[in-house]
Amino acid sequence: SFTCVAAQKVSGIVTDTDLAPIQNAEITLFEQAKKISQTLTASDGGFSVDLGGLQNSTLQVKAEGFAPFSKVLAGNFAEPLRIVLSPAAIAED
């Protein structure tokens, strides 16, 4: 048996619920609570972030006006991620 270490990057696209791309969403990769890397999405909502050989990490996505999203990454990332951000809840007073 062997370990596949081919995918050292995770990439994907961030959209809203209407599938419109979200530009400048903040993509942060954490291992436990330690920040490993950070990037912003491009105008087409696309991003690519270096995993640096991590096996278990958490991808966090934040964008203004949207609820934060996080996903535990484990395994193989041959397929690009499709991340859909929901509008932030409007605080009612």
C-alpha positions as CSV (number, residue, x, y, z in Angstrom):
1,S,0.0,0.0,0.0
2,F,1.2,3.5,-0.7
3,T,0.1,7.0,0.2
4,C,-1.0,9.3,-2.6
5,V,0.6,12.7,-2.1
6,A,-0.2,14.0,-5.5
7,A,-2.5,16.9,-4.6
8,Q,-0.6,19.4,-2.6
9,K,-3.0,22.2,-3.5
10,V,-6.7,22.5,-3.0
11,S,-8.6,24.7,-5.5
12,G,-12.2,25.5,-6.1
13,I,-14.7,28.2,-6.7
14,V,-16.8,30.3,-4.3
15,T,-20.3,31.4,-5.4
16,D,-23.5,32.8,-3.8
17,T,-26.7,30.8,-3.7
18,D,-27.5,32.1,-7.2
19,L,-24.2,30.6,-8.4
20,A,-22.7,34.1,-9.0
21,P,-19.0,34.1,-8.3
22,I,-17.8,35.9,-5.1
23,Q,-14.7,37.9,-5.6
24,N,-12.2,38.7,-2.8
25,A,-13.7,36.1,-0.5
26,E,-11.0,35.3,2.2
27,I,-9.8,31.7,2.0
28,T,-7.9,30.6,5.1
29,L,-6.4,27.1,5.8
30,F,-6.0,26.1,9.4
31,E,-4.3,23.1,11.0
32,Q,-6.0,22.9,14.5
33,A,-6.0,26.6,15.4
34,K,-2.8,27.5,13.5
35,K,-3.2,29.5,10.3
36,I,-1.3,27.8,7.5
37,S,-2.1,29.9,4.4
38,Q,-4.5,32.5,3.2
39,T,-5.6,33.8,-0.2
40,L,-8.5,35.7,-1.8
41,T,-10.8,34.5,-4.6
42,A,-10.3,35.9,-8.1
43,S,-13.0,37.8,-10.1
44,D,-14.4,34.4,-11.2
45,G,-14.6,33.2,-7.6
46,G,-11.7,30.8,-8.1
47,F,-9.0,30.1,-5.6
48,S,-6.1,27.8,-5.0
49,V,-4.4,27.3,-1.7
50,D,-1.3,25.3,-0.8
51,L,-1.9,22.4,1.5
52,G,1.8,22.0,2.3
53,G,1.4,18.2,2.8
54,L,-1.3,18.6,5.5
55,Q,-3.5,15.6,6.0
56,N,-6.2,17.1,8.1
57,S,-6.9,20.8,7.9
58,T,-9.9,23.1,8.0
59,L,-10.7,25.5,5.1
60,Q,-12.5,28.6,6.2
61,V,-14.2,31.0,3.8
62,K,-15.4,34.5,4.7
63,A,-16.9,37.2,2.5
64,E,-18.6,40.4,3.4
65,G,-22.4,40.0,3.6
66,F,-22.2,36.2,3.8
67,A,-22.3,33.7,6.5
68,P,-18.8,32.1,7.1
69,F,-18.2,28.6,5.8
70,S,-15.8,26.0,7.0
71,K,-15.0,22.5,5.8
72,V,-12.7,19.9,7.2
73,L,-10.4,18.7,4.4
74,A,-9.3,15.1,4.5
75,G,-8.3,12.8,1.7
76,N,-7.8,13.6,-2.0
77,F,-8.6,16.9,-3.7
78,A,-8.4,16.0,-7.3
79,E,-11.8,17.6,-7.8
80,P,-12.1,21.4,-7.4
81,L,-14.3,22.4,-4.4
82,R,-17.6,24.1,-5.1
83,I,-18.4,26.4,-2.1
84,V,-21.7,28.1,-1.9
85,L,-22.0,31.0,0.6
86,S,-25.3,31.8,2.1
87,P,-26.3,35.4,2.8
88,A,-25.5,36.5,6.4
89,A,-28.5,36.5,8.7
90,I,-29.9,39.9,9.1
91,A,-29.8,40.9,12.8
92,E,-33.2,42.0,13.9
93,D,-33.6,44.3,16.9
